Every structure is written in C-alpha cells, then in structure tokens.
Amino acid sequence: MPERCLSVDQVAELLGTTARFPRRLIEERRIRYVKVGRHVRIPESAVEEFIASRMVQPLRRPRPRYRRAA
C-alpha cells in the first residue's frame, strides 16, 4: 500500500501552524516532499521524521539537597 501524502494545509493543521511554515520547510529543503505536477505533497513519514528530529529531551536535574538546621 502506498504511503499517504499530505497537502501543505494538512501538514500545517497537523503541526498546529499556518501553511506558511510547511511551505518554508519545503523551500529550505528541511523536509522531504514530492511534486505531483504543480502540487506539492509531503509523506506522513517525512512529517514524523521532522518532528522526531526536533524532539528535545528534558534535562535531569539532581534533586536539591536540603541543609539541616544546625
């Protein structure tokens, strides 16, 4: 089964942004895309890869040590 490809508007909705953001990603070639005639489609896996590559892991901070009152 072929992979589902999304329009720029669908990707924008998925990411919670305006259509301008996915268009900029395409222009800067920061995301994979397919041209079908004049239409641009972005594979779902490309969106998932983009999100995963930008994932920021939380920092583990040591627990604060409380001083005893002397």
C-alpha positions as CSV (number, residue, x, y, z in Angstrom):
1,M,0.0,0.0,0.0
2,P,1.5,3.4,-0.9
3,E,2.3,5.9,1.8
4,R,-0.3,8.6,2.4
5,C,0.9,12.0,1.3
6,L,-0.4,15.2,2.8
7,S,-1.0,18.7,1.4
8,V,0.7,21.7,2.8
9,D,-2.6,22.7,4.5
10,Q,-2.9,19.3,6.1
11,V,0.7,19.4,7.4
12,A,0.1,22.8,8.8
13,E,-3.0,21.6,10.6
14,L,-1.1,18.6,11.9
15,L,1.7,20.7,13.2
16,G,-0.7,23.4,14.6
17,T,0.8,26.1,12.4
18,T,-0.1,28.2,9.4
19,A,0.5,27.0,5.9
20,R,3.4,29.3,5.7
21,F,5.6,27.2,8.0
22,P,5.5,23.9,5.9
23,R,6.0,26.0,2.8
24,R,9.1,27.4,4.3
25,L,10.3,24.0,5.3
26,I,9.9,22.9,1.7
27,E,11.6,26.0,0.3
28,E,14.6,25.5,2.6
29,R,14.5,21.7,1.9
30,R,14.3,20.9,5.6
31,I,11.6,18.3,4.9
32,R,11.1,15.6,2.2
33,Y,8.4,16.3,-0.3
34,V,7.0,15.1,-3.6
35,K,6.0,17.2,-6.6
36,V,2.9,15.9,-8.5
37,G,2.6,18.3,-11.4
38,R,2.2,21.7,-9.7
39,H,1.1,20.2,-6.4
40,V,3.4,19.6,-3.5
41,R,2.7,16.6,-1.2
42,I,4.6,15.6,2.0
43,P,4.7,12.0,3.0
44,E,3.4,11.3,6.5
45,S,6.7,9.6,7.4
46,A,8.6,12.8,6.5
47,V,6.4,14.8,9.0
48,E,7.0,12.1,11.6
49,E,10.8,12.3,10.9
50,F,10.8,16.1,11.1
51,I,9.0,16.0,14.5
52,A,11.3,13.3,15.9
53,S,14.5,15.1,14.8
54,R,13.4,18.2,16.6
55,M,12.4,16.4,19.8
56,V,14.1,17.9,22.9
57,Q,14.7,15.7,25.8
58,P,14.2,17.1,29.3
59,L,17.3,17.8,31.4
60,R,17.6,15.6,34.5
61,R,18.4,17.9,37.4
62,P,19.8,16.5,40.6
63,R,17.4,16.7,43.5
64,P,18.1,19.6,45.7
65,R,19.8,18.7,48.9
66,Y,18.3,20.3,51.9
67,R,20.6,21.5,54.6
68,R,19.8,20.6,58.2
69,A,19.4,23.4,60.6
70,A,22.4,23.4,62.9
